[in-house]
Amino acid sequence: MGPREALNKLKWHSKFKLQDSKITIAHRGAPGNIRIIDGADIIELGHSFMRIASPDGDVEIPYHRIIQIKVQGKTVWQKRV
């Protein structure tokens, strides 16, 4: 299962909610080169990216940049290194 499948599972089939998730992504220039996104900011789960709301407008984040997905502090998906 990849990050897209994990996020879709949270959105459609899980006892947990996508809004309760925290998604860690690789983000150059951010402290430690990572950024944590609230699941509540996800607008759309596209084919190769997720669209999130940000203060500067909607942003598309490719799934390959996702490092980890947590729900209520529990890791539900993590990128293999």
Backbone as XML, in Angstrom:
<?xml version="1.0"?>
<chain id="A" units="angstrom">
  <residue number="1" name="MET">
    <atom name="N" x="0.840" y="-1.169" z="0.000"/>
    <atom name="CA" x="0.000" y="0.000" z="0.000"/>
    <atom name="C" x="0.890" y="1.238" z="0.000"/>
  </residue>
  <residue number="2" name="GLY">
    <atom name="N" x="0.553" y="2.206" z="-0.831"/>
    <atom name="CA" x="1.290" y="3.458" z="-0.901"/>
    <atom name="C" x="0.555" y="4.563" z="-0.149"/>
  </residue>
  <residue number="3" name="PRO">
    <atom name="N" x="1.112" y="5.769" z="-0.172"/>
    <atom name="CA" x="0.485" y="6.865" z="0.569"/>
    <atom name="C" x="-0.901" y="7.244" z="0.036"/>
  </residue>
  <residue number="4" name="ARG">
    <atom name="N" x="-1.088" y="7.181" z="-1.273"/>
    <atom name="CA" x="-2.408" y="7.512" z="-1.839"/>
    <atom name="C" x="-3.466" y="6.539" z="-1.336"/>
  </residue>
  <residue number="5" name="GLU">
    <atom name="N" x="-3.133" y="5.262" z="-1.354"/>
    <atom name="CA" x="-4.075" y="4.246" z="-0.884"/>
    <atom name="C" x="-4.376" y="4.414" z="0.606"/>
  </residue>
  <residue number="6" name="ALA">
    <atom name="N" x="-3.342" y="4.735" z="1.377"/>
    <atom name="CA" x="-3.536" y="4.940" z="2.820"/>
    <atom name="C" x="-4.453" y="6.130" z="3.079"/>
  </residue>
  <residue number="7" name="LEU">
    <atom name="N" x="-4.250" y="7.232" z="2.355"/>
    <atom name="CA" x="-5.096" y="8.410" z="2.531"/>
    <atom name="C" x="-6.532" y="8.142" z="2.075"/>
  </residue>
  <residue number="8" name="ASN">
    <atom name="N" x="-6.689" y="7.433" z="0.965"/>
    <atom name="CA" x="-8.040" y="7.080" z="0.507"/>
    <atom name="C" x="-8.745" y="6.167" z="1.497"/>
  </residue>
  <residue number="9" name="LYS">
    <atom name="N" x="-7.995" y="5.253" z="2.084"/>
    <atom name="CA" x="-8.577" y="4.365" z="3.090"/>
    <atom name="C" x="-9.081" y="5.180" z="4.278"/>
  </residue>
  <residue number="10" name="LEU">
    <atom name="N" x="-8.297" y="6.163" z="4.706"/>
    <atom name="CA" x="-8.736" y="7.033" z="5.794"/>
    <atom name="C" x="-9.980" y="7.827" z="5.397"/>
  </residue>
  <residue number="11" name="LYS">
    <atom name="N" x="-10.009" y="8.260" z="4.157"/>
    <atom name="CA" x="-11.133" y="9.081" z="3.690"/>
    <atom name="C" x="-12.434" y="8.284" z="3.592"/>
  </residue>
  <residue number="12" name="TRP">
    <atom name="N" x="-12.334" y="7.033" z="3.117"/>
    <atom name="CA" x="-13.551" y="6.293" z="2.776"/>
    <atom name="C" x="-13.877" y="5.082" z="3.649"/>
  </residue>
  <residue number="13" name="HIS">
    <atom name="N" x="-12.855" y="4.402" z="4.221"/>
    <atom name="CA" x="-13.125" y="3.093" z="4.819"/>
    <atom name="C" x="-12.647" y="2.905" z="6.246"/>
  </residue>
  <residue number="14" name="SER">
    <atom name="N" x="-12.173" y="3.916" z="6.867"/>
    <atom name="CA" x="-11.549" y="3.716" z="8.164"/>
    <atom name="C" x="-12.432" y="4.220" z="9.293"/>
  </residue>
  <residue number="15" name="LYS">
    <atom name="N" x="-12.211" y="3.654" z="10.476"/>
    <atom name="CA" x="-12.887" y="4.175" z="11.661"/>
    <atom name="C" x="-12.283" y="5.525" z="12.044"/>
  </residue>
  <residue number="16" name="PHE">
    <atom name="N" x="-11.057" y="5.786" z="11.551"/>
    <atom name="CA" x="-10.422" y="7.077" z="11.765"/>
    <atom name="C" x="-10.851" y="8.025" z="10.651"/>
  </residue>
  <residue number="17" name="LYS">
    <atom name="N" x="-10.634" y="9.299" z="10.853"/>
    <atom name="CA" x="-11.006" y="10.292" z="9.848"/>
    <atom name="C" x="-9.762" y="10.949" z="9.262"/>
  </residue>
  <residue number="18" name="LEU">
    <atom name="N" x="-9.830" y="11.252" z="7.979"/>
    <atom name="CA" x="-8.734" y="11.927" z="7.286"/>
    <atom name="C" x="-8.400" y="13.248" z="7.974"/>
  </residue>
  <residue number="19" name="GLN">
    <atom name="N" x="-9.428" y="13.931" z="8.496"/>
    <atom name="CA" x="-9.224" y="15.208" z="9.170"/>
    <atom name="C" x="-8.372" y="15.078" z="10.431"/>
  </residue>
  <residue number="20" name="ASP">
    <atom name="N" x="-8.317" y="13.888" z="11.015"/>
    <atom name="CA" x="-7.544" y="13.658" z="12.241"/>
    <atom name="C" x="-6.091" y="13.282" z="11.959"/>
  </residue>
  <residue number="21" name="SER">
    <atom name="N" x="-5.701" y="13.267" z="10.686"/>
    <atom name="CA" x="-4.363" y="12.808" z="10.330"/>
    <atom name="C" x="-3.352" y="13.943" z="10.289"/>
  </residue>
  <residue number="22" name="LYS">
    <atom name="N" x="-2.085" y="13.571" z="10.393"/>
    <atom name="CA" x="-0.943" y="14.469" z="10.224"/>
    <atom name="C" x="-0.050" y="13.813" z="9.178"/>
  </residue>
  <residue number="23" name="ILE">
    <atom name="N" x="0.259" y="14.534" z="8.114"/>
    <atom name="CA" x="1.058" y="13.995" z="7.021"/>
    <atom name="C" x="2.393" y="14.718" z="6.999"/>
  </residue>
  <residue number="24" name="THR">
    <atom name="N" x="3.470" y="13.960" z="7.136"/>
    <atom name="CA" x="4.815" y="14.520" z="7.092"/>
    <atom name="C" x="5.325" y="14.396" z="5.662"/>
  </residue>
  <residue number="25" name="ILE">
    <atom name="N" x="5.781" y="15.536" z="5.111"/>
    <atom name="CA" x="6.294" y="15.534" z="3.738"/>
    <atom name="C" x="7.707" y="16.096" z="3.701"/>
  </residue>
  <residue number="26" name="ALA">
    <atom name="N" x="8.447" y="15.700" z="2.654"/>
    <atom name="CA" x="9.749" y="16.310" z="2.379"/>
    <atom name="C" x="9.483" y="17.683" z="1.784"/>
  </residue>
  <residue number="27" name="HIS">
    <atom name="N" x="10.107" y="18.712" z="2.376"/>
    <atom name="CA" x="9.865" y="20.083" z="1.929"/>
    <atom name="C" x="11.166" y="20.867" z="2.056"/>
  </residue>
  <residue number="28" name="ARG">
    <atom name="N" x="11.891" y="20.986" z="0.939"/>
    <atom name="CA" x="13.171" y="21.700" z="0.965"/>
    <atom name="C" x="12.995" y="23.134" z="1.425"/>
  </residue>
  <residue number="29" name="GLY">
    <atom name="N" x="13.890" y="23.559" z="2.289"/>
    <atom name="CA" x="13.849" y="24.919" z="2.804"/>
    <atom name="C" x="13.112" y="25.054" z="4.121"/>
  </residue>
  <residue number="30" name="ALA">
    <atom name="N" x="12.292" y="24.084" z="4.455"/>
    <atom name="CA" x="11.610" y="24.091" z="5.751"/>
    <atom name="C" x="12.592" y="23.612" z="6.815"/>
  </residue>
  <residue number="31" name="PRO">
    <atom name="N" x="12.361" y="23.943" z="8.073"/>
    <atom name="CA" x="13.251" y="23.443" z="9.132"/>
    <atom name="C" x="13.345" y="21.907" z="9.084"/>
  </residue>
  <residue number="32" name="GLY">
    <atom name="N" x="14.571" y="21.395" z="8.992"/>
    <atom name="CA" x="14.784" y="19.953" z="8.886"/>
    <atom name="C" x="14.355" y="19.361" z="7.563"/>
  </residue>
  <residue number="33" name="ASN">
    <atom name="N" x="14.011" y="20.217" z="6.610"/>
    <atom name="CA" x="13.541" y="19.795" z="5.279"/>
    <atom name="C" x="12.264" y="18.953" z="5.324"/>
  </residue>
  <residue number="34" name="ILE">
    <atom name="N" x="11.465" y="19.143" z="6.381"/>
    <atom name="CA" x="10.169" y="18.463" z="6.461"/>
    <atom name="C" x="9.088" y="19.475" z="6.830"/>
  </residue>
  <residue number="35" name="ARG">
    <atom name="N" x="7.873" y="19.111" z="6.513"/>
    <atom name="CA" x="6.705" y="19.909" z="6.874"/>
    <atom name="C" x="5.606" y="18.946" z="7.276"/>
  </residue>
  <residue number="36" name="ILE">
    <atom name="N" x="4.819" y="19.317" z="8.263"/>
    <atom name="CA" x="3.702" y="18.485" z="8.693"/>
    <atom name="C" x="2.410" y="19.181" z="8.288"/>
  </residue>
  <residue number="37" name="ILE">
    <atom name="N" x="1.564" y="18.436" z="7.595"/>
    <atom name="CA" x="0.303" y="18.960" z="7.073"/>
    <atom name="C" x="-0.844" y="18.336" z="7.855"/>
  </residue>
  <residue number="38" name="ASP">
    <atom name="N" x="-1.805" y="19.149" z="8.248"/>
    <atom name="CA" x="-3.016" y="18.645" z="8.887"/>
    <atom name="C" x="-3.928" y="18.030" z="7.842"/>
  </residue>
  <residue number="39" name="GLY">
    <atom name="N" x="-4.484" y="16.878" z="8.154"/>
    <atom name="CA" x="-5.413" y="16.235" z="7.234"/>
    <atom name="C" x="-6.612" y="17.100" z="6.902"/>
  </residue>
  <residue number="40" name="ALA">
    <atom name="N" x="-6.996" y="17.983" z="7.824"/>
    <atom name="CA" x="-8.131" y="18.877" z="7.585"/>
    <atom name="C" x="-7.851" y="19.853" z="6.442"/>
  </residue>
  <residue number="41" name="ASP">
    <atom name="N" x="-6.576" y="20.049" z="6.095"/>
    <atom name="CA" x="-6.216" y="20.964" z="5.008"/>
    <atom name="C" x="-6.262" y="20.304" z="3.631"/>
  </residue>
  <residue number="42" name="ILE">
    <atom name="N" x="-6.487" y="18.995" z="3.589"/>
    <atom name="CA" x="-6.546" y="18.291" z="2.300"/>
    <atom name="C" x="-7.880" y="18.588" z="1.624"/>
  </residue>
  <residue number="43" name="ILE">
    <atom name="N" x="-7.797" y="19.094" z="0.400"/>
    <atom name="CA" x="-8.980" y="19.431" z="-0.386"/>
    <atom name="C" x="-9.337" y="18.285" z="-1.325"/>
  </residue>
  <residue number="44" name="GLU">
    <atom name="N" x="-8.301" y="17.665" z="-1.909"/>
    <atom name="CA" x="-8.519" y="16.641" z="-2.938"/>
    <atom name="C" x="-7.388" y="15.631" z="-2.901"/>
  </residue>
  <residue number="45" name="LEU">
    <atom name="N" x="-7.748" y="14.367" z="-3.159"/>
    <atom name="CA" x="-6.753" y="13.313" z="-3.357"/>
    <atom name="C" x="-6.783" y="12.953" z="-4.833"/>
  </residue>
  <residue number="46" name="GLY">
    <atom name="N" x="-5.839" y="13.513" z="-5.582"/>
    <atom name="CA" x="-5.772" y="13.281" z="-7.018"/>
    <atom name="C" x="-5.062" y="11.977" z="-7.342"/>
  </residue>
  <residue number="47" name="HIS">
    <atom name="N" x="-4.809" y="11.774" z="-8.630"/>
    <atom name="CA" x="-4.154" y="10.540" z="-9.079"/>
    <atom name="C" x="-2.684" y="10.487" z="-8.645"/>
  </residue>
  <residue number="48" name="SER">
    <atom name="N" x="-1.956" y="11.593" z="-8.760"/>
    <atom name="CA" x="-0.529" y="11.575" z="-8.432"/>
    <atom name="C" x="-0.143" y="12.633" z="-7.400"/>
  </residue>
  <residue number="49" name="PHE">
    <atom name="N" x="-1.136" y="13.322" z="-6.852"/>
    <atom name="CA" x="-0.854" y="14.371" z="-5.878"/>
    <atom name="C" x="-2.058" y="14.567" z="-4.964"/>
  </residue>
  <residue number="50" name="MET">
    <atom name="N" x="-1.821" y="15.232" z="-3.833"/>
    <atom name="CA" x="-2.927" y="15.692" z="-2.999"/>
    <atom name="C" x="-2.917" y="17.212" z="-3.058"/>
  </residue>
  <residue number="51" name="ARG">
    <atom name="N" x="-4.095" y="17.794" z="-3.080"/>
    <atom name="CA" x="-4.223" y="19.253" z="-3.117"/>
    <atom name="C" x="-4.578" y="19.700" z="-1.709"/>
  </residue>
  <residue number="52" name="ILE">
    <atom name="N" x="-3.802" y="20.664" z="-1.196"/>
    <atom name="CA" x="-4.052" y="21.173" z="0.148"/>
    <atom name="C" x="-4.324" y="22.675" z="0.105"/>
  </residue>
  <residue number="53" name="ALA">
    <atom name="N" x="-5.060" y="23.146" z="1.099"/>
    <atom name="CA" x="-5.306" y="24.576" z="1.250"/>
    <atom name="C" x="-4.155" y="25.169" z="2.046"/>
  </residue>
  <residue number="54" name="SER">
    <atom name="N" x="-3.666" y="26.310" z="1.593"/>
    <atom name="CA" x="-2.620" y="27.012" z="2.330"/>
    <atom name="C" x="-2.951" y="28.502" z="2.303"/>
  </residue>
  <residue number="55" name="PRO">
    <atom name="N" x="-2.313" y="29.287" z="3.146"/>
    <atom name="CA" x="-2.592" y="30.726" z="3.159"/>
    <atom name="C" x="-2.337" y="31.408" z="1.803"/>
  </residue>
  <residue number="56" name="ASP">
    <atom name="N" x="-1.439" y="30.824" z="0.996"/>
    <atom name="CA" x="-1.116" y="31.396" z="-0.316"/>
    <atom name="C" x="-1.960" y="30.822" z="-1.441"/>
  </residue>
  <residue number="57" name="GLY">
    <atom name="N" x="-2.949" y="29.994" z="-1.124"/>
    <atom name="CA" x="-3.778" y="29.347" z="-2.134"/>
    <atom name="C" x="-3.557" y="27.845" z="-2.128"/>
  </residue>
  <residue number="58" name="ASP">
    <atom name="N" x="-4.257" y="27.144" z="-2.994"/>
    <atom name="CA" x="-4.145" y="25.692" z="-3.082"/>
    <atom name="C" x="-2.764" y="25.285" z="-3.582"/>
  </residue>
  <residue number="59" name="VAL">
    <atom name="N" x="-2.247" y="24.182" z="-3.015"/>
    <atom name="CA" x="-0.927" y="23.673" z="-3.389"/>
    <atom name="C" x="-1.064" y="22.175" z="-3.673"/>
  </residue>
  <residue number="60" name="GLU">
    <atom name="N" x="-0.406" y="21.711" z="-4.743"/>
    <atom name="CA" x="-0.394" y="20.283" z="-5.074"/>
    <atom name="C" x="0.890" y="19.660" z="-4.527"/>
  </residue>
  <residue number="61" name="ILE">
    <atom name="N" x="0.734" y="18.610" z="-3.729"/>
    <atom name="CA" x="1.867" y="17.901" z="-3.149"/>
    <atom name="C" x="1.915" y="16.498" z="-3.763"/>
  </residue>
  <residue number="62" name="PRO">
    <atom name="N" x="2.970" y="16.150" z="-4.502"/>
    <atom name="CA" x="3.069" y="14.804" z="-5.075"/>
    <atom name="C" x="3.177" y="13.759" z="-3.961"/>
  </residue>
  <residue number="63" name="TYR">
    <atom name="N" x="2.546" y="12.619" z="-4.184"/>
    <atom name="CA" x="2.557" y="11.555" z="-3.171"/>
    <atom name="C" x="3.969" y="11.065" z="-2.849"/>
  </residue>
  <residue number="64" name="HIS">
    <atom name="N" x="4.886" y="11.130" z="-3.815"/>
    <atom name="CA" x="6.234" y="10.614" z="-3.549"/>
    <atom name="C" x="6.971" y="11.447" z="-2.502"/>
  </residue>
  <residue number="65" name="ARG">
    <atom name="N" x="6.466" y="12.632" z="-2.165"/>
    <atom name="CA" x="7.097" y="13.451" z="-1.134"/>
    <atom name="C" x="6.597" y="13.128" z="0.271"/>
  </residue>
  <residue number="66" name="ILE">
    <atom name="N" x="5.565" y="12.287" z="0.370"/>
    <atom name="CA" x="5.042" y="11.920" z="1.688"/>
    <atom name="C" x="6.009" y="10.952" z="2.362"/>
  </residue>
  <residue number="67" name="ILE">
    <atom name="N" x="6.353" y="11.269" z="3.602"/>
    <atom name="CA" x="7.269" y="10.450" z="4.385"/>
    <atom name="C" x="6.504" y="9.573" z="5.373"/>
  </residue>
  <residue number="68" name="GLN">
    <atom name="N" x="5.470" y="10.146" z="5.991"/>
    <atom name="CA" x="4.751" y="9.423" z="7.042"/>
    <atom name="C" x="3.326" y="9.962" z="7.163"/>
  </residue>
  <residue number="69" name="ILE">
    <atom name="N" x="2.403" y="9.061" z="7.529"/>
    <atom name="CA" x="1.018" y="9.442" z="7.808"/>
    <atom name="C" x="0.679" y="8.918" z="9.193"/>
  </residue>
  <residue number="70" name="LYS">
    <atom name="N" x="0.223" y="9.811" z="10.058"/>
    <atom name="CA" x="-0.179" y="9.432" z="11.414"/>
    <atom name="C" x="-1.622" y="9.844" z="11.644"/>
  </residue>
  <residue number="71" name="VAL">
    <atom name="N" x="-2.321" y="9.037" z="12.439"/>
    <atom name="CA" x="-3.676" y="9.360" z="12.864"/>
    <atom name="C" x="-3.734" y="9.165" z="14.371"/>
  </residue>
  <residue number="72" name="GLN">
    <atom name="N" x="-4.116" y="10.209" z="15.053"/>
    <atom name="CA" x="-4.202" y="10.189" z="16.513"/>
    <atom name="C" x="-2.912" y="9.650" z="17.133"/>
  </residue>
  <residue number="73" name="GLY">
    <atom name="N" x="-1.770" y="10.084" z="16.592"/>
    <atom name="CA" x="-0.466" y="9.701" z="17.109"/>
    <atom name="C" x="0.045" y="8.336" z="16.672"/>
  </residue>
  <residue number="74" name="LYS">
    <atom name="N" x="-0.760" y="7.577" z="15.935"/>
    <atom name="CA" x="-0.371" y="6.239" z="15.484"/>
    <atom name="C" x="0.029" y="6.287" z="14.008"/>
  </residue>
  <residue number="75" name="THR">
    <atom name="N" x="1.201" y="5.733" z="13.695"/>
    <atom name="CA" x="1.659" y="5.682" z="12.309"/>
    <atom name="C" x="0.852" y="4.652" z="11.539"/>
  </residue>
  <residue number="76" name="VAL">
    <atom name="N" x="0.198" y="5.101" z="10.459"/>
    <atom name="CA" x="-0.582" y="4.192" z="9.619"/>
    <atom name="C" x="0.112" y="3.891" z="8.299"/>
  </residue>
  <residue number="77" name="TRP">
    <atom name="N" x="1.093" y="4.738" z="7.945"/>
    <atom name="CA" x="1.910" y="4.483" z="6.758"/>
    <atom name="C" x="3.227" y="5.218" z="6.921"/>
  </residue>
  <residue number="78" name="GLN">
    <atom name="N" x="4.312" y="4.571" z="6.474"/>
    <atom name="CA" x="5.627" y="5.196" z="6.517"/>
    <atom name="C" x="6.424" y="4.764" z="5.300"/>
  </residue>
  <residue number="79" name="LYS">
    <atom name="N" x="7.132" y="5.720" z="4.719"/>
    <atom name="CA" x="7.955" y="5.455" z="3.533"/>
    <atom name="C" x="9.112" y="4.535" z="3.909"/>
  </residue>
  <residue number="80" name="ARG">
    <atom name="N" x="9.353" y="3.574" z="3.076"/>
    <atom name="CA" x="10.513" y="2.696" z="3.276"/>
    <atom name="C" x="11.778" y="3.419" z="2.843"/>
  </residue>
  <residue number="81" name="VAL">
    <atom name="N" x="12.818" y="3.256" z="3.614"/>
    <atom name="CA" x="14.102" y="3.901" z="3.269"/>
    <atom name="C" x="15.086" y="2.912" z="2.759"/>
  </residue>
</chain>
